[in-house]
């Protein structure tokens, strides 16, 4: 579970920006809180609002870049093969803030999370060519810190790590350890770190998601479990019926299809949606199978989301989505938020950007669950929570937001020449 993510000097975020998932002392909606221990309680949901081009997507992009930068340096064929795609390359570029004549090439990223009972903090500062700083703490105890290529170790980890002091300036030390440490040492230092990102940390960046949705007809976006696990598939079908898009159930059949690489036919599981077939009087007289490409983009988007959501609510995870409400009816978006906010969920978190103000009210969210991203006249983005402002619990969040009381809304500036033309 995520406690905090910090970014500095990335895209439109020139100064330090922190997304804090720790709950405040508010008593409203106690079911929206996950109690980790006596000291730490975490928010289940965070909704991020802001004008177009305010920096909302840039923050999600930073969270995506952070993960991919780490794992792109791991010398592991599976990980590297997974990263070798055009879409991944689009988001792997380091983009420091550049609307200044004094450009700082170093960007900084930092995360704190809880996984398998451990609190882990990891971060680094880097340029295009080298890693300037890096740090790892477990349960507030230093594992290592790095400045340039100089390393220092916590007393508990000195014996394990002291043999690995050589590292190139361009490589993360954590990637060096992943390659050289034996299994016993990895279990102590790296296993929980790696499993958090591979099992729980899920970022749906909008620029990637569109290509995923378009490829759904070719099985992209469909989990293996949907095909092989009938009990899991029934859960997905339940939510598809709930949103009332006409889908009765999902049909899975093994068919012979042409392999484009080999030119040979092979067996493949094909998923189709099942709809009722009606006569002229509106009576159900049969069923009709639809290919996934025949369903709406919104339906396919929901189908992709709900698979991950069911898994995360069951096992735990952080679901980070850019523009979650795009192509979804507001009630679909609300359903997703309600799943995460429910008392049944005690393991999963939802972080999403949106323009959907139908959700922006005190019945849906606590004040610490609403975050704004704003951009000043110099092009610098900042992030702050509604709980940082002096806002009453019973305030009309959406109305006050549209009136500009919280900032983070578009300011329309009319061009003087165009304004003159309009009055001629």
SULJO-V368372 format. One record per backbone hydrogen bond with DSSP energy under -0.5 kcal/mol. CO is the residue of the C=O (numbers start at 1). NH is the residue of the N-H. Records with the same first field share a line. If there is no record, write none. Layout:
BEGIN
CO=NH / NH
END
This chain:
BEGIN
1=114
3=21 / 22
4=112
5=19
6=110
7=17
8=108
10=13
12=14 / 381
13=9 / 10
17=7
18=20
19=5 / 21
21=43
27=30
29=32
30=33
32=44
33=35
34=36 / 42
40=36 / 37
41=23
42=34
44=350
46=48 / 352
47=49 / 371
48=354
49=373
51=54
55=59
56=60
57=61
58=62
59=63
60=64
61=65
62=66
63=67
64=68
65=69
66=70
67=71
68=72
69=73
70=73
71=74
74=76
76=80
77=81
78=82
79=83
80=84
83=85
85=89
86=90
87=91
88=91 / 92
89=92
95=11
98=100
103=105
107=126
108=8
109=124
110=6
111=122
112=3 / 4
113=120
115=118
118=115 / 120
119=139
120=113
121=137
122=111
123=135
124=109
125=132 / 133
126=107
130=127 / 132
132=148
133=125
134=146
135=123
136=143 / 144
137=121
138=141
141=138
143=154
144=136
145=152
146=134
147=150
150=147
152=145
154=157 / 158
157=161
158=162
161=164
168=171
169=131
172=176
173=177
174=178
175=179
176=180
177=181
182=186
183=187
184=188
185=189
186=190 / 191
190=194
191=195
192=196
193=197
194=198
195=199
196=200 / 201
200=202 / 318
201=203
202=204 / 320
203=205
204=322
205=208 / 209
206=210
208=212
209=213
210=214
211=215
213=216
215=218 / 220
216=219
219=222
221=223
223=226 / 227
224=228
225=229
228=230
229=233
230=234
231=235
232=236
233=237
234=238
235=239
236=240
237=241
238=242
239=243
240=245
241=244
246=248
249=274
251=272
253=255 / 270
255=257 / 268
257=266
258=260
259=263
264=259
266=257
268=255
270=253
271=292
272=251
273=275 / 290
274=248 / 249
275=288
277=285 / 286
279=282
283=279
286=277
288=275
290=273
291=294
292=295
296=300
297=301
298=302
299=303
300=304
301=305
302=306
303=307
304=308
305=309
306=310
307=311
308=312
309=313
310=314
311=315
312=316
317=319 / 349
318=202 / 320
319=321 / 351
320=204
321=324 / 353
323=326
325=328
329=332 / 333
330=334
331=335
332=336
333=337
334=338
335=339
336=340
337=341
338=342
342=345
344=346
347=317
349=319
350=46
351=321
352=48
353=324 / 325
355=357
356=359
357=360
359=361
360=398
361=364 / 365
366=369
367=370 / 386 / 387
369=47 / 371
370=386
371=49
372=384
374=382
376=379
379=381
380=376
382=374
384=372
385=388
386=389
389=391
392=395
395=397
396=400
397=401
398=402
399=403
400=405
401=404
410=412
412=414
415=419
416=420
417=421
418=422
419=423
420=423 / 424
421=424
END
